[in-house]
Amino acid sequence: MDDTTRDTPNRPNRPKLRSNFEPGSPLWAMRRTHWKALGLSDEDMEKPKIAVVNSSSELAICFSHLDDVAATVKRAVRAAGGLPFEIRTTAPSDFIICAGRGGGYILPSRDLIVNDIEVAVEGAVLDGMICLTSCDKTPPGHMMAAARLDIPTILVICGYQPSGTYKGRHVDVEDVFLHSSGMARGTLSHEDLVGMSDNAVRGPGVCSGMGTANSMHVVAEALGMALPGAAPVLANSPKMTDFAERSGRRIVEMVLEDLRPRRILTPAAFRNAVAAVLAVSGSINTVKHLQAIATEGDVPVDVFALFEELSHTVPMLTAVRPNGETAIEAFEAAGGARAIMKRLAGLLDLDALTVTGATVEQNLADAVVGDDEVIRPLDRPISTEAPIVIVRGSLAPDSGIVKIGARETGRKTTFTGPAVVYDDTAAATEAINDDRLAPGDVLVLRGNGLKGGPGMAGSVSRVVFTLYAAGLENEVAVVSDGQLSGLVNKGLVVGEVSPEAAAGGPLALVRDGDVVSIDLDRRTLDLRVPAGELAARSEALGEFRPRASSGYLAIYRRSVQPMSTGAVLGRDE
């Protein structure tokens, strides 16, 4: 507790609030001066002070409704006896900010959110946070900040967007992303791409598939950081508004109870979250985001090891697009994350605490599964094979990640072939469109990692979708140190290979024609080149030269830590 804080005068039964400074002190005087000018009363200034973290933006549809959600939340906070302060953060949408610097801003924006929050909330010494969480980087950014600051925090799930139809068929933003590469090969007309684009998104919210955003919404609930039953939810629906109101009331109670994130974000909570991700075949990006949350909260857990361990026991219970044909609306109607956890109850740590102040077991007591086909029982899963596989080997000494989803007939789980190496994703895309890759090749894309990008540019996904447009997704494997879209579920693709090429990883030493072997059953990724030859190459190569950078990306390159930390920014020991 800061020595400038004190008990609220004339309120002996209320807990000490860190935001209440000693009357007459310089901090008290200057704060009172500003807040009186804002129209606040002396009574207001004694209340729990709640940051309403709003990542609103007019750049992307996923954030376009958050100002209205913020207004709802602030009314609820006031009604519960709190004093809300709306603060803003950067608002990154992958589909919008991927345009500049080769998409390098995508992952670094997550950590910018964390620091935006720290500056405003810790700088002002507020008592709690309610975070309006939506597109891909906001859920992990909000939970990383909660773990770092350790003040009472609750996330409001702000919902998925309604999708549409085109020529009588369902179309969403994933379809546009996936098929847009087809124009270069003549498999999709400009007219059809425009038609799909015009109809794919019919309202605000995040992508409607089980991509990174909806996966992280499930994670927020499974970790205990959002109210049970909150994920997924249609944006701007009465249900979303109800949860926003309830969360606004609950955050004031959490401050008065002093229920802090580090009591919730325990190793048990992370086990529960990993189990939920595996059961819904969530985005591979959840792996690093969960590890980053754990790192920020000093939670002694290895998320990569948890995925390896639980993949042997947790089955895949639902197949929401792009894993299958189940719509996110059907998943929500069947009970969503709460129903998944009800199915998994025998595999979860039910004593884990949540933002309700109750345990997972208590929260699930009256949960029901609304559709046994949408969310399967444990004895009749979609698949017993792991939808997310962590691989290691001579080409990935630390880790690599594969999203395989449900292993349909014809999909390869082993692949051995000659490497075709590119340090430029644009050149790789050109090579595919010029038919310079052959069935059996292993396309190696390097220099796209945390430091090499810098920032793990998402352009690797566009290369993968170009392979799909060329009909090579099952004929050419891909290995990269870059990040993959949470929607990628085509072919055999190993992403986020660590150590990356720019950090001295063996990926930097691969040459055209080297034999690369992938085996998901053995969970290995190997380069079949003698150790002596690799040592000679390393000596001749010296340091792998990353792309030039400046501004925030240069700061990020200098500060970002390895993937084993979740790629957090450097911290003083």
Steps between C-alpha positions, in 0.01 A plus 500: 500500500637842397587710808296786352175304541276485804164380625202688364385756762170433676472160327653262757343189344644555154835349403802715447524612137842563354352788298403703807793727577568674832296824518728799480778313319626634164365195312158542663491873423594472135269206437210680673565812293469313172208283602295784649544677167358187332187536711575231759389543859696434816281193550588375150868522580460259791351225283683203340659640188457269202687521170269419209758385245360574155683410180253680276599588146342612175761307303338158539151357540611281792540805726229724356238429769717531809411859586141390557619205710714739704196718570306195621786390724551846649132525593522161673817598688337820625183314604716259701668785689817531293656787308582403138777658295511407134852459363609418146764269357627423154239297308670251266302303244716249314320555171562876517843550657652217295550744213803688629855374565414157363247442775764538766277703732255215563656319797686803645165678530403252773780622723425861415151443646654366820720804539220742406300354788789509745575865433140612552387266777815469706600860437165620633490232777150378420336218695376260233452442128219385277636426154286504184662213317448430134745447212799267512756699697269664753410187706863397564605863542229557761584183692874566482439845649277351769768246588772766506313762705311251721204723572141369482415448132215353299471461122182578306474284188387740229387246247528360151371655180206362303608356166307484173428309182611536139345312210304290746801391705627609841787750483707656776825690526698174515363405158610834358847461654535143382375546145647843424826334395306324224476808277868477409444146370166563336307277740289792623367790297525861607120516495468209742768635732315832514170318558646293783662807653172696484309230687748334738450735798152618594567682826756581771708248689791263446541235230222245529713184482706330769795724421719673753235742629227247582766256624632764741146581612464132592838523675389804703202307633696178557768690693229647721554858384152549347155418634392140428284475190646813341678337204430496218230760452352686206618861507234753600256227599288531817715224651821697440343812656380300801849361562648850463262630766563208733876536456479872580328421828731211577826694461399737783432197723836351404679818610318496833584129539861562386468209255811536289611327177791310652255311722316396184788452255645188662660195337163327538329776301752466219442123486129567467557755223727269301245220529228733368716608204568138404132409533394780261805463271584862563756726339868410530555861612344410835821316588725805505228725640436268794873474565531879489219540756674247725835677461352841585336352810808304611291182483731195509355322197638383165204538262680320217548199727134518605389477137727200452374329815127566465490422129517133598186514715279787381291418190369743239130545578382758248585602144418869462605654169772472367545168682170376360165631387356593842410868520610706798132579557428129547791469740369792705147356502637165621656668803838617369801500731290416806357190332848393383624527857197304623595221259861515619415519872664167580824625340505848655622644827160588642639678805644783290369841608327737255392864481163401646672426830386140454685197366473343157300216656249742651471693174429181305246356744197591288668507158341298221604403149233607255596281204687168516600525134645849522687428825564128513519288817839366604417148382408622150747777412571657163854367534729351762807627312654826615385795282806704609839330502825631648799365305869504583814372336824604333319771300291617798708445815258702714165456326285528191118494483266323262123555477358180351139511623293191437721263303281436199579230246785594270659754728867422553655474844847408375700667227860471379634698210758743364503853634420796280617803700372858490586796720229708331134396511419707191760304303357176633150601390633585154673161479173320580305701241773429241472125574861477620411281799443132446305241697727359769684828569532650847463877476723664763408861581743664738582842635137551605537445875494725804830669420529419132165647398523676729175411668399168337345640186177328399598486133585130544127427506457663161763265360314203647175615340678545167603134523135418561398697191758306301360168623828419678390519865533123541798467267743760637581534871593835656748574778539855631608708797209733423155522654198336342146629495274346761280395208772297323399138483623388160773250423804420712641830626749540785504856633685699766811282477722590792777608526425710195757558226582852621571367851754245379258213445590220259233627259762757391727217381255321271590495131300406193490123461563416867267225618241612756289246688173567686330232708197603703459154652853518640467879542828571327641751252846408379760621253688202357838665461808379688595702806847570361356649183266722703791619714695594189200686359453686828860617502475617140162668545568697815190684622175470305416847374146608600296764322574863575265663746442829678259653748292266715604190306867574569419535872305175483788315333739607775257413781304193396576179685497145354185310414544291816391810697201561270705770327460756778712812508813498715468543874760595760595207720 
